[in-house]
Amino acid sequence: MTEHSIPVASALTGWRKSTFSGPEADSCVEVLDAHPAGVPVRDSKQPHGPALVFPRGSWAAFTAAVKDGTLPS
């Protein structure tokens, strides 16, 4: 079974702020590289809360669409 969430994201180390997060300290998305289940993503305001885990291909497609401005609204 594939892991879709991590209940307590602070149990993992190595989080980094997304380069596409805004400059405001309270509106950051953090990601974790090299997790075996995919790409965990969490809200920096809730470091002890859950993280969602996305399949690597889906995350790559999402970030590519954000970068090139083709993400549908």
N, C-alpha and C positions, 0 to 999 in steps of 0.2 A: 504494500500500500504506500502511495506517495504522500509525503507530509505536506499539508496545505497551510498549516499555521504552527507557530511556536508560541505556547501560552505565556511564557515568561522570557521575553527577548533579552533581558539583561543577563541571562544565564550564558549567553554567547559573548565572545570578545571579538574585536576587530571591526566594529561598526565604523562606517565612514559616511560623512555627509554627502549627499548627492550633489554633483556639480551644477545641477539645474534647480536646486533649492534657492529660494530667495535670500537676499542678504539679511533679512530679519532673523534674529536668533530664535524666534518662537515659531517659525514656519519651515522646519527642515524635514526632509525625508532622508532617512539613513538606510544604507544597504550593507550587506555583508557578502564579501566575495568568498569563493571557494567553499561554500557549504555543500555537502554531498546531495542534499535534497533539491537544490535549485538556488534561487536568489531570494533570501529573506529581506523584507522591507518593513521598516517600522517608522512611527512618528516620533521624532526626537523629544516631543513634549511628554511622551509616555514611555520612557526607556525601560520600565519594568512591566509594561503591558505586553500585549501580543505583537507578533510580527506575522505578516502574510508571506508565504513562500510561493514564488512564481517559477514555472518551468523556465529554464535558461533561454530557450528559443522565443517564448512569449515575452520575456523581459527584454530581450534584444530587439524584437520587433517594436515593442512599445517605446523604448528609448530612441530607436532610429526614427520613429514617427514624430516624437517630440523634437528631436534635433532638426529634422528637415521640414517641420511645420505641416506635416500631412496627417496629423492625428485628427480624426473626425470629432466634431463637437457634438 
